Protein backbone atom coordinates (compact mmCIF):
# COMPACT_ATOMS: atom_id res chain seq x y z
CA UNK A 1 0.00 0.00 0.00
CA UNK A 2 1.43 3.43 -0.93
CA UNK A 3 2.59 5.63 1.95
CA UNK A 4 -0.03 8.31 1.28
CA UNK A 5 -2.82 5.78 1.70
CA UNK A 6 -1.24 4.41 4.85
CA UNK A 7 -1.12 7.92 6.32
CA UNK A 8 -4.76 8.52 5.39
CA UNK A 9 -5.87 5.24 6.99
CA UNK A 10 -3.87 5.99 10.13
CA UNK A 11 -5.32 9.53 10.30
CA UNK A 12 -8.83 8.09 9.94
CA UNK A 13 -8.15 5.50 12.63
CA UNK A 14 -6.76 8.15 14.99
CA UNK A 15 -9.76 10.43 14.40
CA UNK A 16 -12.18 7.63 15.26
CA UNK A 17 -10.24 6.41 18.30
CA UNK A 18 -9.86 9.92 19.78
CA UNK A 19 -13.53 10.76 19.23
CA UNK A 20 -12.83 13.50 16.67
CA UNK A 21 -14.89 11.47 14.19
CA UNK A 22 -18.06 9.68 15.20
CA UNK A 23 -19.27 7.02 12.75
CA UNK A 24 -21.74 5.37 15.09
CA UNK A 25 -25.39 4.93 14.10
CA UNK A 26 -27.33 8.10 14.75
CA UNK A 27 -24.25 10.33 14.72
CA UNK A 28 -24.40 13.69 12.96
CA UNK A 29 -23.44 12.96 9.34
CA UNK A 30 -22.74 16.63 8.55
CA UNK A 31 -20.18 16.75 11.35
CA UNK A 32 -18.70 13.45 10.14
CA UNK A 33 -18.35 14.83 6.58
CA UNK A 34 -16.61 17.93 7.91
CA UNK A 35 -14.28 15.86 10.12
CA UNK A 36 -13.40 13.56 7.24
CA UNK A 37 -12.78 16.57 4.98
CA UNK A 38 -10.19 17.90 7.42
CA UNK A 39 -8.12 14.70 7.23
CA UNK A 40 -5.15 14.76 4.89
CA UNK A 41 -5.51 12.27 2.06
CA UNK A 42 -9.28 11.90 2.44
CA UNK A 43 -11.19 13.41 -0.48
CA UNK A 44 -14.88 13.66 -1.36
CA UNK A 45 -15.10 10.16 -2.86
CA UNK A 46 -13.41 8.53 0.13
CA UNK A 47 -15.56 10.54 2.52
CA UNK A 48 -18.75 9.25 0.92
CA UNK A 49 -17.44 5.67 0.78
CA UNK A 50 -16.54 5.78 4.50
CA UNK A 51 -19.98 7.13 5.34
CA UNK A 52 -21.75 4.65 3.05
CA UNK A 53 -19.94 1.48 4.10
CA UNK A 54 -18.30 2.43 7.39
CA UNK A 55 -21.20 4.29 8.95
CA UNK A 56 -24.10 2.73 7.05
CA UNK A 57 -25.37 6.09 5.77
CA UNK A 58 -27.93 5.27 3.04
CA UNK A 59 -27.79 8.86 1.73
CA UNK A 60 -24.05 8.86 1.03
CA UNK A 61 -23.31 9.02 -2.69
CA UNK A 62 -19.75 8.38 -3.87
CA UNK A 63 -19.53 11.03 -6.61
CA UNK A 64 -17.25 10.11 -9.45
CA UNK A 65 -17.80 6.38 -8.95
CA UNK A 66 -17.50 4.87 -12.42
CA UNK A 67 -20.05 2.17 -11.68
CA UNK A 68 -22.73 4.37 -10.15
CA UNK A 69 -24.20 5.53 -13.47
CA UNK A 70 -24.34 1.91 -14.68
CA UNK A 71 -26.12 0.75 -11.52
CA UNK A 72 -28.67 3.58 -11.78
CA UNK A 73 -29.35 2.90 -15.45
CA UNK A 74 -29.84 -0.83 -14.71
CA UNK A 75 -32.30 0.11 -11.98
CA UNK A 76 -34.43 2.14 -14.38
CA UNK A 77 -34.26 -0.51 -17.09
CA UNK A 78 -35.99 -2.87 -14.70
Buried (B, 14 or more C-beta within 10 A) or exposed (E): EEEEEEEBEEBBEEBBEEEEBBBEEEBEBEEBBEBBEEBEBBEEEBBBBBBBEBBEBEEBEBEEBEEEEEEEEEEEEE
